[in-house]
Amino acid sequence: MKGLPAEWLHQKDELYDRLRGPGENLNVLATAYSPLEQRGSGRNEPMLMTLKYGKGRIFHTTLGHENYSQKCIGFITTLQRGTEWAAIGKVTQSIPTDFPTAAKGSARQ
C-alpha cells in the first residue's frame, strides 16, 4: 500500500460485505463503504487484506468480479503488488502515473 493514495475510485464492481470467518491473523489494508440504501451493511468493509497461514503470506482482494472491473488500474496494481508481496515478501513494482484518485477513476481499455 506504500505510495498509494489514501482514497481512490474503483471501477464499477460488486461490493462484498458481511465477510465471514475467524478474522484471525488478518491485516486489513483497504476498505469500502457498503451503503444501507443499496442493501449493504452500513459499514466499511475490508476490500484488500493480508493473512498469515503458517509460514506463508496471503494477499486477498475482494475486487475484480467482472471483466470491466478487472480493467481498473487500481485493481491491476493492487493485485500485482499484492501477489509480488505474497511471493517474495516485498514490493518492487512502481505505482502507475494514471493510478486512480479520490476524484477520478482510471481503467485500461
C-alpha positions as CSV (number, residue, x, y, z in Angstrom):
1,M,0.0,0.0,0.0
2,K,3.0,2.2,0.3
3,G,2.7,5.1,-2.1
4,L,-0.9,4.6,-2.9
5,P,-3.4,7.4,-2.3
6,A,-5.4,7.1,0.9
7,E,-8.6,7.1,-1.2
8,W,-9.2,6.2,-4.8
9,L,-12.1,5.3,-7.0
10,H,-12.5,1.8,-8.2
11,Q,-14.5,1.0,-11.4
12,K,-18.0,-0.5,-11.2
13,D,-17.8,-3.8,-9.2
14,E,-19.7,-5.8,-6.7
15,L,-19.0,-4.9,-3.1
16,Y,-18.8,-8.0,-0.9
17,D,-19.9,-7.2,2.6
18,R,-20.5,-9.2,5.8
19,L,-17.5,-11.5,5.1
20,R,-17.3,-14.5,7.4
21,G,-14.6,-16.4,9.0
22,P,-12.5,-16.2,12.1
23,G,-10.7,-13.0,11.1
24,E,-7.5,-14.2,12.7
25,N,-4.0,-13.3,11.6
26,L,-5.6,-10.7,9.4
27,N,-4.4,-7.2,8.4
28,V,-6.9,-5.0,6.6
29,L,-5.2,-2.8,4.0
30,A,-8.2,-1.1,2.4
31,T,-12.0,-0.8,3.0
32,A,-15.0,0.5,1.1
33,Y,-18.3,1.7,2.5
34,S,-21.3,-0.6,1.9
35,P,-24.4,1.8,1.9
36,L,-27.6,0.7,3.6
37,E,-29.6,2.2,0.8
38,Q,-28.1,-0.3,-1.6
39,R,-28.9,-3.2,0.7
40,G,-25.4,-3.0,2.2
41,S,-24.2,-3.4,5.7
42,G,-23.8,0.3,6.5
43,R,-20.2,-0.3,7.4
44,N,-16.8,0.0,6.0
45,E,-16.0,-3.5,4.7
46,P,-12.5,-5.0,4.0
47,M,-11.5,-4.9,0.3
48,L,-7.8,-5.7,0.5
49,M,-6.1,-7.7,3.2
50,T,-3.2,-9.9,4.1
51,L,-3.3,-13.0,6.2
52,K,-0.7,-15.3,7.7
53,Y,-1.0,-19.1,7.3
54,G,1.7,-21.0,9.0
55,K,4.9,-19.6,7.5
56,G,3.1,-18.4,4.4
57,R,1.8,-15.0,3.3
58,I,-1.6,-14.5,1.7
59,F,-2.8,-11.4,-0.2
60,H,-6.6,-11.3,-0.6
61,T,-8.7,-8.9,-2.7
62,T,-12.5,-8.8,-3.0
63,L,-12.2,-6.6,-6.1
64,G,-12.4,-7.7,-9.7
65,H,-15.6,-9.6,-10.2
66,E,-16.3,-8.8,-13.8
67,N,-14.1,-8.1,-16.9
68,Y,-14.9,-4.4,-16.7
69,S,-13.9,-4.2,-13.1
70,Q,-10.6,-6.1,-13.8
71,K,-9.6,-3.2,-16.1
72,C,-9.4,-0.8,-13.2
73,I,-5.8,0.3,-12.8
74,G,-6.3,0.3,-9.0
75,F,-7.3,-3.4,-9.2
76,I,-4.5,-4.3,-11.6
77,T,-1.9,-2.5,-9.5
78,T,-3.0,-3.9,-6.1
79,L,-3.3,-7.4,-7.5
80,Q,0.2,-7.3,-9.0
81,R,1.8,-5.7,-6.0
82,G,-0.1,-7.9,-3.5
83,T,0.9,-11.1,-5.4
84,E,4.5,-9.9,-5.5
85,W,4.5,-9.3,-1.7
86,A,3.0,-12.8,-1.1
87,A,5.6,-14.4,-3.3
88,I,8.8,-12.7,-2.2
89,G,7.9,-10.6,0.9
90,K,8.5,-7.2,-0.6
91,V,7.1,-5.0,-3.4
92,T,9.4,-3.6,-6.1
93,Q,6.7,-2.6,-8.6
94,S,6.1,1.1,-9.0
95,I,2.7,2.8,-9.0
96,P,1.5,3.8,-12.5
97,T,1.1,7.5,-13.1
98,D,-2.5,7.0,-14.1
99,F,-3.5,5.3,-10.8
100,P,-7.0,6.4,-9.8
101,T,-7.5,9.3,-7.4
102,A,-10.3,10.2,-5.0
103,A,-11.8,12.3,-7.7
104,K,-11.2,10.2,-10.8
105,G,-11.2,6.5,-11.7
106,S,-8.9,5.0,-14.3
107,A,-9.1,1.9,-16.4
108,R,-7.2,0.1,-19.2
109,Q,-9.0,-0.4,-22.5
